[in-house]
Amino acid sequence: MNSIKHLLLLSAIFLFQASIAQTTTNTALYKRVSISNPTPAQINTLHQIGIDLCCGAIYKNNHLEVELSTHEMLNLDQQEINYTVLVDDLSAFYESNASNLPRAREELELLKSNTRNDNKNLLANLLANDDCEEIDWSVPNNFNLNPNAAPNSFGGCLTYDQVLQELDDMRAQYPNLISQKLDASSSNQTTIEGRTIHYVRISDNPDLDEADEPETLYQSLVHSREPSSLMQLLYYMWYILENYESDPDIQNLVNNQALYFIPVFNPDGFVHNEMESPNGGGMQRKNRNVTTACPQFLDGIDLNRNSAYYWGNGGASTDGCSNTFLGDSPFSENETQIMRDFFLEHDFKLALNHHSYKNAMLHAYAGVEITNPRPDEYSKYNHDMTEYNRYAYGPSTSISYLNSGNMNDWMLGGPAGISSNGTPTGTGSGKHTMAWTPENGSFQEGGFWPDPSYYVLIAQRAMRMNFLAAFYSGKFAKLHDLNQSEINTTTGTLTFGIENLGQTPSDFEVSVTPITPNILSVSDPMSISGMNVLDQESVTFNYSLDPNVIDNDTIKFLVTLSNDYSSDNILTSYEITKVFQPNMIFSDNPDNDNLSNWTFSGGEWFITSDAYTGTSAITSTINPPYVNNESKTLTLNEVLDFSGNDPILIQYYGKWDLERSFDYVQIEASVDDLFWTPLCGKLTKVAAPDINNTYSGKSFSENNFQPDGTELYDGDTQGKWNMEEIIIDENSNSFLFDASTVYLRFNFKTDGSNSQDAYYSADFEGFTFDDFKCMLLAQPLPTSTDDLSQNDFKVYPNPVTSQLSIELGSDTFDEQISIVDVYGRLIYLQDGLVANSLTVDTKEWSPGVYFVHAQGLGVKKVVKQ
């Protein structure tokens, strides 16, 4: 810097500091800026001067985009870090988003009126993953935007008083499901401005803290300028309350677990934004503990830099006017003390501390680069929570940057150490709670104060994360059907994988109940105990079929997975359909065929002894890790004929270890060997959008490497085999339905570098598959017990107390209606029905779960209260 510029800068700093007292009543100017090609040394400098590189900071195309105050830009000038201004006045930009509020309200009411009830149970959707798109989450009738007109609309976000009224309304409407708003401080401690931090509990006994119930914690508005964190949480809460009566899986969750919500963690900062920017756009991030004279919106302490574990270890500032001011000591603030004490009074298994914005799931560690003690659990949960929204995920130090004093770190805890400022860290909460910071939303959706039309979309993207955090806190497992769809012998075995995903220990039981009369017998229920988290164990059932069963006969059975909750213990229950000696279109067995049925191009594919069955499977990579910049295909030599009116099933076992969000494999099909289209299967997921890859530090081409909007495989199955099922019919992968020439291939692509996820060591083993088959089905792919058209088959009310009505879509019905309990015992039988409805007396039934079988139509699950 030349001497003239240096003198000008010193003068500017002097004039700025001299005018602070005069500017505190005026809105400080915030800008969005871009720093081109920041070096590691510059990033470290940004850490040291307290620039927040988490919420709203985006790294893309070798540029770092951040939102800075005038005070922070002067700090950049002092450090000779150059930047380009992208948005000159962020407060004005954010306030302008409120102009769309009238349209957003109309859109919201339209969404409510058009909401369709799919009659699907929650877990069937969350766990089956058999759709190419995310659940079409219904919009809660009670979810609303701010009803006020400008200039008091608060950008569509509810005000503090409106949030408190919202909690009161929830209690008034659902007093048996949600507590009244309660003081999170057992000592009645308030914020520095005298406000109570409120929490509510959703449970079947909401006014009682039941000692043995697994607990989950949700918090929002830790930073008070992040309203989408609040709005998505209210959406989730209303969804649970409104759907409790109709969804047995939500009943199971609420009846056996306790969900805790702190919607407004930082009420003082939130109210300050409301007062200073009543139409939205307020930039107060911290609390209102004013320790020095600062420009408007820069007073206070950053509540997400104030927790004890590795407090002051970097990525936080000692400058009282910095947005990352860490305070004078760990837990110096009333809000963080209240959180600490409340947290220690409970045993939360998982916690989601919602923020905005980055479209990412950040977790420990944020304030120190040490080994995460639970890498595989974080990896698995991350994968499942982002199955469809494809948020970036990982420790803050790899997805974002260093930010010490983060509450995720303290909640998880770890080995004691010394922070860089000399402060002993302690070992954290001692609760070992897995915690995340979901960063909800993007700058394209409006940033910190989004266009109000995006509140619903942002909330829907967070629903899977919120629900899985609750289920994974409890006694939870996933059922895997490991049986391919053809059955070739009248006696044999059925094998299912049980994957324990819950943080609360449980015994599990699996039962198989015959549905079609061609099943003569099945083994008794099987119990599994002593499973660790992420363990997957196989259970095997012997079956016996009618000796007179004929080719292409369907074989249906109900498989039910339960835990050891005292009530409502059915986790999942599926009707599964197999076919006896179906018409096989193609079958490949690497044990016998080696690679003779396939041709590779662009690079070699291999035979590996790591097989699902036998001793041979096909793999992309024989000696991990795979190399960079690979682009190779493996094409089936035989051209297949899918013509006809019956669905086709493609089925194989697969496992993979691929750099998530970047490297990938696709199974593709073509009808002319020229244009290839990726297929959607039960295990595929949509490609990670470029907008979510901004954490990587990779080049523009690598951030754009995955083809947006297409189906693929990526991530790590952690050595576990899964069975893929790809249906070809009028609704799924329909371009191949009735096609007389079908070409199939696997397409394997890697970018120019492999990035570790930091919290576990990826091996980059590539993609492996075994026992590839195509077969003709006599009817559509098996579905969950509730995935049936309401026009064909209805049962109500559900739950039922004294009388169950059954309605059939046809005018006459000449088959059998039967009802069985979860152990397959026949409770009710009606033969030769001629009317299209009947009523069943259920007064004498014991409370529990029952299954209504309508021959030819399917099965419905009913809960008896």
N, C-alpha and C positions, 0 to 999 in steps of 0.2 A: 504494500500500500504506500503510495507516495505521500510526502509530508503534508501537502495541501489537503488531500482527502482525509488524512489522519486528523488534522486540525478541525476540518468540517465535522467529522464524526464525533470528536470530543465535544464540540460546541452543541451538536444535536443532542448528545447524551445529557449535557448539562442543562440545556433548555427543557428536555423531556423530564428530567428529574425535578427541576424547579417548578414545573407545571403540574406535577402529579396531583397535588392537593386541589388544583382547580379543575382537573379533568375527571375526578372521581364521580362527579354527578352527570357526566356525559358518557354515551356509549363508546367504548373503546373500539377501534377499527380492527377487525379481524380479516385476514386475507388467506386465500388458499394459494400456496406457492409450490413450485417444482424445483428440486435441487438435482441438477444433471450429474449423472455418474458419480455419486458420492463414494469416496474412498473409505476403506475400513477406519482410517484415522479420523475422517470427518464424522462417520457414524459414532465413533467413540466420543468425539467432541460433543455431538448432539446429545448423547447420553449424559455427559458431564454437566452440560448447561441446562438440562432438564426439559428438553423438547420431547413431548409425548409422541412416541413412535408406535403406539398401539391403536387406540381408538381413532379411526379416521385416517390413519397414515397408510398410504398405499405405495408399494414399490412396483413400478411397471416400466417396461421398455427402457431399463437402465436409468429411470428417473424416480426420485422419491417425492411424493406429493404429500404435503402436510398442511394443517391449518394453524396459523400462527397469529398471535397478537402483535400489536406494535412493539410492545416490550420485548417479545421474543425475537422479532426481526432485528431489533437493535443488537441483541446478543449475537445473532448470526453475522451481522455486519462487523461486530468486534472481532469475531473469529475468522473473518475474511472468507466466509462461506457464501458463495454467490447463489442467487435464486432468481427465478422468473415468476412473476405474479400471474396466476391463472384466474382467480376471482378476486376483484378488488375490494369488495365489501361483503363479507360473508353474512353479517347480520341482516343486511338488506336482501341478499340472495335468499336466505332462509325465510325471511318474512314474506317474500313474494310467493313462496310455495302455498301460503294460506289462501291465495286467490282461487285455488282449485277446490276449496272446501265445499261450496254448494254442489258442484258436480260430484265430488267424492261421496257426499251424503246420499245423493240419488243413486249412485252406483251401489252403495252399501245396501240400500233398501231393495234394489233389484236383485242383488246376490241373495239376500234373505228370502225373497219371494220365489227365486228359482232354485233354491237348495233342494236337492233330491235326497230322499232317504234310500240308500242302497240296501238297507236291511243286512248290513255286514257287521259282524262283530269286530271290535277294534283289533284284537290280537290276530285274527285271521288276516287282516290287512298288514299289520306291522311286521308279522313274522313270515307270512307266505311269500312276500315279495314277488308275486306272480303277475304284477301289472307293469307295463312299460312306463307308467307315469305315477306320480305320487297320489295318495288318497285325495279325492276331491272333498276336502274337509268342509263340512257344512258350517255356515256362518251362524254363530249363536244369535238367537233372537234378541238377547239383551245386550249385545255388544254394540256400542254406539260411539260415534265421534262427538267432539265437543259441540253442543247445540247452539252455542252463542254465535252471533253475527260479528263480523269485524267491526271495530278493532279489538274485540275481546275474545276472539275465537281460539287463541293460544295455538294457532296452527293446526287445529283439529284435535290436538291432544286434550285429554281431560285435565282440568285444573286440580290443585291439591284438594280443595273442598269437594270437588266432584268425585275424586277418587275415594275419599272417605265415605261419601254418600253411596258410591258404588258398592263398597264393602257392606254398608248397612242394608242396601237393597238385596244383595246376595243372601244375607242372613235372614231378611224378612221373607224371602221367597223359598229358601231352602234351609230352615232352621235345624233340620235333622242331618244336614250334610256339611255345613260350614259354621264355624264359631263366629261369635261377634268379634269385632276388632279388639285386639288385646294389646297391652303394653309389653313390648319385647324386653323391657328392663324389669327384672324382678325387684329392683330397688327404686323403681319409678324415676330413674334418671332420664333427663330430657336432653334435647339438643341445646346448643348454646343460646338459641333464641326461644327456648322454652317449649319446643314441640315434642310430642310423644312419637316415638317410632313404633308403628303398629304392625302386628302380624295377625294372620288368620290361619286356622287349621281346617283342612278338608278331610273328613273321615266320617265313618258311620256313627261314631260317638264324638262329635266335634267338640263337645264341652269337656271332654276327658282326655288327658294325656295317658293313653294306655301303654303301659311299660314295655310290653313285648312286641309292639307293632314296629316294623321297619319304618324309618323316617327319611324323608327327602326334603331338601331346602331349596327354595327358589327366591331370588332377590333381584330387584331391578332399581333403576335410578340411583346407583352408587355414584355415578356422575350425573349431575342434575340437568345437563343439556342433551340427554339421550332418551327422548320420550318414546321412541319405538321399543325400547326395552320394557317400558311400563305397559304399553298398549298390547303388545303380544302376550304379556303375562295375564292381563285381564281377559283377553280372548280365550286363552287356555283354561282359565278358571271357570268362565261361563260355559265353555264347552263341556267340562266335566259335570258341572251341576245340571245342565239341561239334558244331558244324555245318560245320566245315571239310571233312570227308570227303564230305558229302552235297550241299553247295551250291557249284557251280563259281564263283559270283560271289565268295563268301568266299575260295575258293582263289585266285582272281585277285588279290584285295586282299592277302591275306597273302603270296602268292608274290612280289609285286612291290613291296610297300611295307613300312615298319616302323612299328609302333604302339607308343608308349612310354607307360607308366602309372606314376604316382606316387600310389598309393592313399591314403597317410597322409602328407600334407605337414607336418602339425603333430602329431607323435607325443607330445610332452610334454603338450600341452593335452588330447589325447585320453585319455591314461592318467590324467591328473588327474581328468577327468570320471568315468572308470571307478572310480577309488579313492573319490571323494567321493560319487558317486551310482551305485552298482552296479546299480540297477534302472532306470537311465535318468533323464533330466531334468537332467543336469549342465549348467551354464550357462557353463563356461569357454570363451571364444571365442578368446582370444589365446594366444600361446606362454607359456612359464613363465620368462621373463627378468624376475625380480622386481626392479624398480628403486626401489620405494617400498612402504610398508606400505599395503595396500588390503584392503577387504572380500573375502571368499571369492569366487572366480571372476573377480575384477577385476584380478589381477596380470597383468603381461606386456605385450607389444607386439603390436599388430594387424598381422599379416603381410601383409594386403592394403592397408596404408597405408604400406608401408616400401620400395617400389620407387622408383627414382630419378626417373623422368620426371614433372616437376611435383610432386615430393614437397613436402608442406606447403603446398599451394595452396588448401586449403579442404576441408571435410568430413572433417577429421581433427583430432585433439586433441593438445595438448601436456600435458594432464593425465594423469599416469601411471596413474590409476585409471579413466580413461575406456575404454570398449570400443573406441574408435577411436584409442588412443594410437599416435602415428606413430613413436615412437622418437627417438633423439638425432640421427640422420643417415640419409640414404638407405642402404639395404642394411646397416643396423647389426646385423641379426640373423643368426645362424648359418643359419637356415632359408632366408632370402631370399638370402643369399650362395651357399648350395648351389644353389638354384634358378637364380640368375643364371649361375653358372659352368657348370652342367649345360646350361642353355639355349644359352649361347654356344658350347658344344662341338658343337652340333647345328644342323641347318637345318630347323627345324619350319616347315611351310607354314601349318598351322592349329593352334590350341591351344584346348582347352576346359578352363577352370579351374572345376570344378563347385562350386557352393555350394547353400544353401537358405535361405529359401524365398520365392517370389513368383510362380512360374510365368511366368518371363520369361527372355529372352536378352539380357543386357547386354553391351555392348562399348565400345571406345574411342570417344570419350574420356570418362573418368570424372572426371579431376582438373583439367580445363581445358576451356573452351568455345572451341575453335578448329575450323576446318574439317577434317573427316575426309578424308584423301587418297584413300580408296578407297570412296566412297559407294555406287556402283552395285554393286560386288561384295558389300558388306555387305547391301545391300537384297535382292539376288537370293538370297544364301545364307540370309538370315533367312527370306525367304518360303518357301524349300524346306524348311528345317529345322523350321519350325513349321506345315507344311502341314496336319497333323491335330491336334496338341496345342494349336495356336492360342495359344502363349505370346506375351505382349507382347515386342516386340523394339526395339532401338535403342541409342543411346549412353546410358550411365548418367546423363548429365546431363539426358536427356529422359524416360527411363523411371523412373529413380530420382532421385537428387540427387547433388550434387558429392561425390566421394570420392577425393581425391588420393593419390598413392603407390600407385595400383592397378596390379597387374601387367599387366593387359591393355594399359594405356597404354604401359608400358615395352616390352612385346613388340612392339607396332606401331611405336612411336616417331614422330618427326615433327620439326618445326623446333624449334631451341633457343629457350629463353626464360628468364625469371626467375620463380620462384614468388613468391607474395604474401609469404612469409616471407624473401625475399631470396636464396634458394638458386638457383644456376644449375641449369637442368634437364638439360642435355645433350640428346642427340637420341634417347635410348632405346637399345634393344638393337642397332640397326643391321641387324636381320634382317627387318624389315618384316613380321612374322608377324601374320596376322589371328587375333585371340584374342577369346574370349567368356567371360562368367561366366553359365552357365545357373543360374538360381535354381530349384531343383527342389522342388515341393510347395507346399502352401497351408496356411493356418491351419485350414481346415475338415478337412484330413486329419491334423491333429495338430501342425502347425508344425515347430519345430526337432527335436522328438523325436516323430515321427508314430506314430499307432496302427500297430502292426506289420503289420496287414492291408493297409496302403497301400504298403508297400515295393515290392511287385511292380508295382502300378499306376504308381507314380512312375517306376520303372525302365523300364517299357514306354513311357511317354511320352517318355523321353530317348533311346530307341533310334535313331530316325530322325536326331536331331541328331548322335549319336555316329557312326553309320555315314557320314552325308554328310560330316562333317568329315574322315573318312579318305579317302573317294573323291575329294572336292574337293581334297585335298592332292596327288593324283597326276595321272596323264594321263587325263583324264576328259572325256567329252562326252555330250550327250543327243541322241537321234535323234527327230526330229519327222516324222511322216507328214503331209504337206501335201496328200495326194490325197483328194478326196472319193470316196465309195464306189462311185459309178456310173462305169463305163467305157462309152463310147458308140461308139468307133471301134476297128477291128482293128489300127491302128497309132497310136502316140502316145508320150507321155512320162510318166514318173513322177518326181515331185519330192519330195525329202526335205530337211529343214532339219537341219543339224548345229550344235549350240550348244556351244561350248567352255566348260566349267565348271571345268576343272582348273587348279591352280596350277603344275603342272609342264608345260613345253612338250612338245608331241607332234604327230606327223603322224597323221592318221586316214585310214581307208579304209572305204568303203561298198561292199558287194556285194549284188546282187539275184539270187536263185536261183529259177528256176521250180519250182513244185510240181505244179500241175495240167497235164495234157498239152495243154490248149488254149493254152498260152503257147509259141509257137514259138521266140522269141529275146528276149534282154534284153542291154543293153549290158554291157561288161566292167566290173569294179570301178573305182571312182573314188577318187582320192587327194586329200586336202586337207592343206595345210601352211601354216605361218606364221600361224595364227589367234591372236589375242590373247584373253585371258580375257573371256568374255561375248560374243565375236563369234559370230554365227550366219550360216552360209553355206549356200546351196542347192546341191544336186547333182541332176542330171537324168539319167534313164536312158531310152533309147529301148526300146520294146517292140513286139513283133509277135505277133498272135494268129492262131489258126487261122481261115481265112476262113469256115469252117462253124460257128463259135461261134453259139449261139442265145441269144435273150433270156432273162434271169434265170439264165444260167450263172454259177457261181462261178469266180473267177479267183484262185488262191492263189500267193503267192510268199513267199520267205523273204528278209528284209532284215537284213543283219549289219553292225554297226559295230565296228571294231577300232582299237586304238591301236598304237603302235610299241614296246610292251614286247617284250622278247626272247622271252617265252613267255606263255601264258595271256592273249593279247592281245585276246580277244573281250570287248567291253564289253556289248553287247546284241545279241540276235538274236530277231526277231519273225516269226511267220507272220502275214501280212496278207492279208485276203480282200477282194476287190472283186467287184462284180456287173456283168455285161454287160447294158446297157440294162434296168435294173430297172424295176418298176412304180413310177412316180413319183406320189406322193400329192399333193405340193405343191412348187412351186419359185418362188422369188422372186429376181429379178435387179434390183437398184436402178438399174442402167444403163438398163434398159428400163421398169421398173415404177415407178420413183421411190418414193413412199410410198403408192401406190394400193392396195396389199394390206393396209394397216394403218390403224388408227384410234388416235389418241392421246387421252388423257384426263388431266386434272390439270396439264397442261403440254405444251409443244410438243416434238416430236422433229424431227430435221432430216436433210437429205441433205448429205453431205460428199464432197469430192473425194479425201479420204484413204481410198482403197479398197484392198482386197486384189487384186481383179481389176477390170479396166475403170477407170472414172473416178468411180464413185459407190458410196457405202456409206451406212448408216443410223447416226445417232449421237444420243446424248442431249444433247450439248452442242456447239454450233457455235462458241462463243467462250469458251474456258476462261479462268478457272476456272468450274466450275458454281456455281450459287447455293446458299445454305443453305436448309434446310427445304423441299426439293423432295419431292414425292410424286406421281409420274406413271407412267402405264402406256402401253404400245404393244401393242395387241391385234390379232391376225391376224383379218382379216375373215371368212375362210373357215372354216366348221366342218368339221373333218376326220373321216374315217371310218377307224378303226383296227380294225374288226371282222375276224375271221378268226384263224387259228392261227399266222400268221407274225409274227416280230418286226418292229418298226418302228424305223427309224433317223432321228433328227433330227440334222442336221449343218449347221454354219455356221462361218465364220471370225470370230474376235473378238479384240479387244484393249481394254484399259481402264487407267485411272489413277484410282483411287478411294481415298479416305482409308481405310486399312486399319483393320479392327476396328470401324469405325463406319458410314461410308457403304457402300452396296452395291447390286448389281443381282441380281435373280433371274429365271430363266425359269420360268414357272408354267404349270400346266395345270389344267383343270377339265372335268368331264363334264356339268355342268349350268349353267355360267356364273354360279354363285353362290359356291361354295366352291372356292378356288384352293390348289393344292399346289405347292411348289417342286420342280423336277426335279433329279435327280442326274446330272451329266455327268462327262466325263473331266477337265474343267478347274474344276469347282466345288469348293468346300471348305466345311466346316461353319462356321457363324457363330462368332465369337469370344465365349466365355462371359463373362458379367459379371464373374466372379471374376478374370479376367485383365486387365480394363480399368482396374484401380485406379490405374494410373500417370497417367492422362490429366489429372486435375484438372478433368474435365468434370462436368456435373450428373448427378444420379441417372438422369434419363430418357435422357441421351445415353450413359451407360455401359451402359444396358440397350437401346440402340437396335437393335442387330442381334438378330433373333429366334433365340434359342439353339436349337441342335439342327437347324437347317434349312440347306439347301444354298444357296450364293450365290457371287457373284464380288466380290472386293475386292482392294485392293493395286494394284500397278503392274506391267504387263508390259513396261515400259521400251520402248515403241514396237514391240514384236514381235508379229506376228500368230500366233495359234495356231488349230488346227482343233478345234472342239468336236464331240464325239460323244455323243449321248444315246440309249441303247437302251431300247426299250419291249418287255419280254417278261415271262415268268412270274416272273422273279427281280429284274428292274430296273425301277423305276417301274411296278410291276405293276398299280397301280390304273387305268392306261390300257390295259392289255392286253385286246384284244377289245372295246374300247369303240367304240360306233357314233357317238357325238358327242363330239368332243374340241375344246376351246377352248385356244388358246395365247396367251401374252402375256409381255412383258418388264416388270418392275416396278423402277423406279429410285427410290431413297430417299436423302436426305441429311439429316444432323442439323443442329444450329444453329450449328456452327462447324467450320472446317477447321484441323487441327493439322499443322504440318510435322513430318517425322520427324527433323529437326535435322541428320542427316548427309547428306541430299540434298534438293534443292528439288523437292517434288512440285508438279505443274502442275494437278492435279485436272481432267483432261481429260474425264472421264466414260467412257461405254461406247459402243463402236462395233462393228457387226457387218456381215457381207457374205455374199451367196450362201446364203441360208437355204433348206434343203430338207428334205422328209420323204419317205422312200422305204420300200418294202416289201423286206424281206430274206428270202432263201430259207433262211437259217440264222443262228445267233446271231452277234453281233459278233465280229470277229477278236480272238484272244487271243494272249498270249505263247506261245512254244514249249513252255513247261512248264505252262501253265494247262489241264491236261486231267485228267479223272477217272482216278484210279489203277485203278478197276475196269474201265475201257475199254482201257487201254494202259499197259503197264509195261515199262521197260528197266532192267536191273540186271546186275552192279554198276555204279555210276557214282560215281567214275571206274572205268574198266575197264582191265584189263591184258592178259589173254589170251583171254577168252571172254565174249561178251555174250549174255544171255538176253533174249528179247522175248516178252512174254505179252500176249494179246488177251482182252478180256472175254467175247467170244462163243464158243460151242462150235466153230463153224467159221468160217473166214475165207476168202473167195473172191477177195480182191483182191491188191494188190501191196505188197510191202515193199521199200523202197529205202533205201540209206544213201549220203549224199554228204558230201564234206568242205566246208570253209568257202568254197571257191571254186566249189562246185556240181558238182564232178567226181564221177561215179558210182563208188562203191567196192564196193557190193554190191547185188544185185537178186534178188528172189524173187517169181516169178509163180505164180498159181494155188495159193496155200497153202490147205490144207484143215484142218490142225490149228490149235489155238489158241495154239501156242507154237513157237518155234524157237530155235536156238543158232547164233551167228555166231562164227567164229574171228577174233580180232583181233590175234593175236600179231605179224603182219607189218605192222600199221598203224603209221604214224609217229605220234609223240606229237602231240596237238592236239585240236581240237574237231570233232565229226562230228554229223550230223543224221539221225535215223532217221525216215523218212516211212512212215506206215501209211495207205494210201489210205482215205479215208472217216473216219479217226480223228484224224489230225493229225501233229504233229512233236514229237520229243523231242531235246534236246541231250545229247550224251554226250562226256565227256572221256576221251581215251586217254592213259594215263600211259606 
